Amino acid sequence: MSGAASVSAMARIKATLAHQLGVDADGSRRLWLLRLLFRPPRSGQPDWAMQWSDTLAQHLHEELHIGAGEGAGVWMKRLFFRPLRRRVHLAASLHHARHHRGQQRRSMLAGRISRWLAPAYGAVGRATHAVSERLPSVPWQKVSERIDEWSFKLDRVPYVRPVVLLLALAAALAFWTTPVPLAAQFRLFVLVCLVMVVVRHIPGRWPTMLMVSLSILMAGRYIWWRTTETLRFSSAVETVFGYILYSAEFYTWIVLFLGYAQTAWPLHRKPMPLPEDRDSWPTVDVYIPTYNEPLSVVSPAVLAAKSMDWPREKLRVYVLDDGSREEFQRFAAEVGVGYLTREEHHFAKAGNINHALGLTSGEYIAIFDCDHIPTRSFLQTTMGEFLADPKCALVQTPHHFFSPDPFERNYDTFMRVPSEGSLFYGLIQDGNDFWNATFFCGSCAVIKRAPLLEVGGIAVETVTEDAHTALKMHRRGYRSAYLRIVQAAGLATESLSGLVGQRIRWARGMAQIFRVDNPWIGKGLSFFQRVCYSNAMLHFFYGFPRLIFLVMPCAYLFFGLHVFNADAVSVMAYVLPYLYVAGLANSRIQGQYRHSFWAEVYESVLAWYTVMPTTVAFINPKKGKFNVTAKGGLIEEAYLDWSTSKPYMWLLALNLAGLVAGVVRIFTVQRDEPVTVLMNMVWGLFNVAMLGAAVGVAKEAKQVRVAHHVPLRVPATLILPDGKTIACHTENYSTGGLGIVLPEPLGLKRGETLGVALQRGSMEYYFRAVVARNTEMHLGLKFEDWSYEKELQLVQCTFGRADAWVRWDEQFVRDAPLHSFIEVIEMGYQGVLRLFDAALDAIETTVLRRPRQPG
């Protein structure tokens, strides 16, 4: 009885204390401790102590990894022995950051700077608007058209063009070589900059030509000053390094001038109409070469080629299988196309096509890489040029990619920043066409059989057989044409290592052509055809100059070598005008197809890998072999490609060490030249940004989709299981399914079967599908009961549509040099952080035996 009485007494004491403290007698220990220290709040007042306690408890649970209801023993253990936690990555997820910003297309850093400078932008905008309101409006487009008319008339007057060019050259020479005081040079710089800033907003070709002319004038002044004033050195070592830098600059001057000649006046050719009598249309053989690509990559191209709008009896499609695979032979027989293979596989793709030439007889040859899917209008768009011009032997169209390349995927710039190839297919080929120098690019092209056989078929002497073949036909006097109308689309290279391998082949091949069939040697080419081919070949020799620019500031920061013998004021007076004006002129010409400073990123990535192949091929053109670019691969986990990025990391470390050396030098041994040290450090910082961006590209993002999703908005009809139909439209498609936008939410469950109908003209096709995803207004469908017939119907409704790619470049944001510079700097910063994250992940994996963190 005494025990029961004791328990009862304790219960009464506990109840009394609970009443006094304002807690439940069965409350938690934390609640009792809290009320011993803090009184309960008055009625209607917030309980700050309880809120603080709850926040602290939640934080401790998360930090110590302690679940609800754990005892005191677990708490004591966790206080002394913390569990291992995954390290938070420093680099930002650019895709998620841009997704949360909605449709904003600027970089994160550019967006922040724009917000900071919003008041200044607003004041400048209001001032500009006020000034423009008071100025008379000028119809610049009409003025440009009138100038074009006058120019065309003057150009027809005999000897006017050479006289004008000679006078312009004489005036330019006088401008380049006339010495002026530095103050006058600065005033000239300011005047030219004002003209450039105003003119760049005026539409038309003649403002572009004015900007190019000003760039040539300022570049000429810089070259003259650089050659006559800055090459005096005080030691043999400085002389060697100084002339190495000068030679790298000399290369950039040549490429700059040749580039202006090649791209300043793109032709913008329009398709020629075909005769109304379809019986007069010629026969066309379609070649689709393949070697080791999976059938899932090849089949859409074959089915689309078979569906092109051309008389059935005049169109023959052939799969050129250099892999000799039975699966492909069965596929060709099932879908009704030709299948060609060979016993000996000499000369890779070129030999494969040449073998097919001897087994087919079409008047024209259309060639597609096995992943390039043509639209139904491809032949009707291209063939009219041949019939209008009997001397035309080649019609090339752009290579367009519906999947992102490594730069676009790893930095999330797909369809926002133009890709590396956009400049070539958007501008350079159009410029080549003006001079009758269009290159054959190996795919998405039509070649006339007779001229092709006349030059011996596809060239086999080099590994860039396509460009070499075009050069041979141009030497024979045949004409070429380029239509900047996307009529086929394919897969971009998935990995950085694959892209590097592809560019190595291009660089080696162009160096081989430069040796074995130099455009400046031999007959048959016009002066500007030689210019176009030479610029294309010289482009791939950028490896040495780019590496020189990446390491040269370290010559001063480490060893105090003056490789550029000029004072800081003179450098600013001559170098800045040259770089600034050339940048604005190139932005005007290339802005729709390449953003400023991205060329430096591309070259920094590829420079190391193109140096050796171009050098070896230049010395011995027979060295090297054709390598196939892999397509259709997957990247199951994000990772840093250490092997490919190793050269960038060494160069990055060298420049970072140079910056440290510069800080030491400016405060110790070279206090008398602070400006020179700072200028070299700025150069080194720019190199760090470029190399950081190069390393960042090597951080491969996850790619687990076998079929890439392509944006497409066309009407569709859903057929629900109960027979009800709903009108909707697509938002994207792939060879495996469709993305649908619904007019209203539907209660469809994942795995539920339904039908979807798509139209091609007056024809309607039905596809059976299952629900793979349903998020309110967006529905993801996966096709069922798949067959080649269904795949053909899907290709006709999607990839093969005549309007499938007509707006391929409308999503690009036109270049704004300052914003591009900020974005590239941001990419460099994020690249350095990605390298740091990957290094720590590797250390954790090796030392702590922990699995690598997913990216």
Secondary structure, DSSP 4 states (H G I P E B T S, - for coil): -HHHHHHHHHHHHHHHHHHHHT--TT--HHHHHHHHHSPPPPTTS--HHHHHHHHHHHHHHHHHT--TT--HHHHHHHHHSPPP-PPPPSS--HHHHHHHTTT--S-HHHHHHHHHTHHHHHHHHHHHHHHHHHSPP--HHHHHHHHHHHHHHHHTSTTHHHHHHHHHHHHHHHHHH----HHHHHHHHHHHHHHHHHHTTS-SHHHHHHHHHHHHHHHHHHHHHHHHHS---SSHHHHHHHHHHHHHHHHHHHHHHHHHHHHSS-----PPPPPS-GGGSPPEEEEEEESS--HHHHHHHHHHHHTSSS-GGGEEEEEEETT--HHHHHHHHHHT-EEE--S--TTHHHHHHHHHHTT---SEEEE--TT-EE-TTHHHHHHHHHHH-TTEEEEE---EESS--HHHHHTT-TTTS--TTHHIIIIIHHHHHHTT-PPP-SSSEEEEHHHHHHTTSS--SSS-HHHHHHHHHHHTT-EEEE--S--EEEPPP-SHHHHHHHHHHHHHHHHHHHHHS-TTSSSS--HHHHHHHHHHHHHTT-HHHHHHHHHTHHHHHHH---SS-S-HHHHHHHHHHHHHHHHHHHHHHHTTT--TTHHHHHHHHHHHHHHHHHHHHHH-TT-----PPP-S--B-S-EE-HHHHHHHHHHHHHHHHHHHHHHHHHHTTTTT-HHHHHHHHHHHHHHHHHHHHHHHHTEEPPB--SS--EE---EEEEE-TTS-EEEEEEEEE-SSEEEEE-SS---PPTT-EEEEEEEETTEEEEEEEEEEEEETTEEEEEE-S--HHHHHHHHHHTTT-TTTTTTTTTTSPPP-HHHHHHHHHHHHHHHHHHHHHHHHHHHHHHHS-PPPPP-
